[in-house]
Amino acid sequence: MKNLLIFDLSGTLVKMRPASLLVERQLLTTLKGKFKLAIVTGAKRKETENILKKLNISSLFELIITKDDSAYKKPDNRIYKLLKKQIQFDQAIYIGDTKKDYLFAKNSNIPFYYVGTSKLGEKQDKSINKLLKYIQTNYDSN
């Protein structure tokens, strides 16, 4: 069973307005071959789907949980429990860019990788691509 990489959407995976991808497309595709990919976002479902479709990356994600899918908001770990009910995986890593993202990972007892300069989580970098390359190299995907 593959491990799971969970992404925050805005500021981590994509820039919302105008919509642009912050992750190297090839790197994301490579990671899809090694890990299951999911998104947990505070954005609305329609907006999330439109952005992912526009950027042609919808098919890379096995599960997307938006604010429309749960009464709970980050940092509530019941969102993580919802993930576990909907998709099978052994271990997860959460990648985000806010303190709420950090607290969500901490409350869910999973590693957190922070996109930014604060000292949050297991590892930090201003570049999500550098963080993902580190994960690709240093984590067993099975």
N, C-alpha and C positions, 0 to 999 in steps of 0.2 A: 504494500500500500504506500502511495506517495505521501510525502509531507506536504503541508499547505503553506503557501505564502499569502498573507492577507494584506491588501493595500488599502490605505485611505485613498480617496479619489483626488480631491482638489488640493493642489500644492504639493502633492506627492507623486501621483501617477500622471495627472494631467493639469494643465492650466485651463481654467474654465472659460474665461472670456478674453480674447477669442480662444476657442478650443484649440489646444495644441498638446502634443504628447511630450512629457518631460523625460520619459524613459526611451532609450535606444530601442527601436522596434525589434531589431534582430536579437538583442539581449532578452527582451520580453518573450519572444518566440522560443529562444533556447531554453529559458527557464520553464516555459510551458511543457517542454519535453521532459524536464526533470522533476517538476513539482506540480501540484494542483494549485491553481490561482483563484483567489476570491477578492471581492471588494466589500468593505464595510464603510458606508458613507452616510453623512448627515444630509446629503442632497436628496432631492425628490427622484423617484423612479423614472419618470418621463425625461427629466433633464439628464439624468445619468445615462439612460439608454440612447438618447439623441447624441450625446457627446461621444460615447463609445462607438456608435454606428458611424458618425462623421469621421472618426479617427481610424475606422476599420479595425478595431481590436475587440469587438464584442465576443467573438468566438474563442478568445483566449481564456476567458473566465468561466469557471464551472459554477460559480455561485456569486450573486450580487445581492447584498442586503442594503436597502436604502431606508430613509426615514419613514417611507410609506409601508414598509414591511414589518415594522415592529413598533410597539408602544414604548420600547426602551431606547435610550440614547446613550452614546458613549459618554462616560466611561463605564456604564452598567455592564457587568459581565454576563448578564442574561442574553445579550446579543451573541456572545461567544457560544453559549449553550445552544442557541438557535442554529448557529453554524454547525455545531457537532451533530445536531439532529438531522441536518439536511445533506451533509457530505461526510464521507468517511476519510479519515486521515489519522496518522499516528501522532505527529507533532506539528505545531504551527509556529510561524514567526509573523509578527505584525510590523508593518512599515508605515510610518506616519510622520506628520510634521507639526503636531500640536501637543500641548500638555494633556489634553483630553485623550489623544491617541495613546500617549504614554501610560496614563492611568488606566485606560481600557486594557492594555496589554498586561499591566501589573495586576489588575483585578482579575484577569483571566489566567494569570500565572503562566504567561508565554513570553518568550524573548521579544524585545522591542528594538527596532533600528530606527533612529531618528534622522530625518532629513532636515538638517539645520546645523547651527553652531553650539546650541546649548548642550550641556552634559546630561543628556537624558538617555536611558536605555543602555543596551549592551554595546552599541557602537553608534557613532554619529559621523555625519559628513554632509557638507553642503550639496554634494552630488548624489542623487539617488542611483545613478549608474555605477558609481564606485561602491556604494553599499550593496547593490545587487551582484556586482562582480565578486565581492567578498563572500556573499552568501553562496553564490554559485561554486566558488572554489573551496569553501570551508565547511559546508553542510552536506551531509549525506542526504540525498533526495528520497531514499527508500525507508 
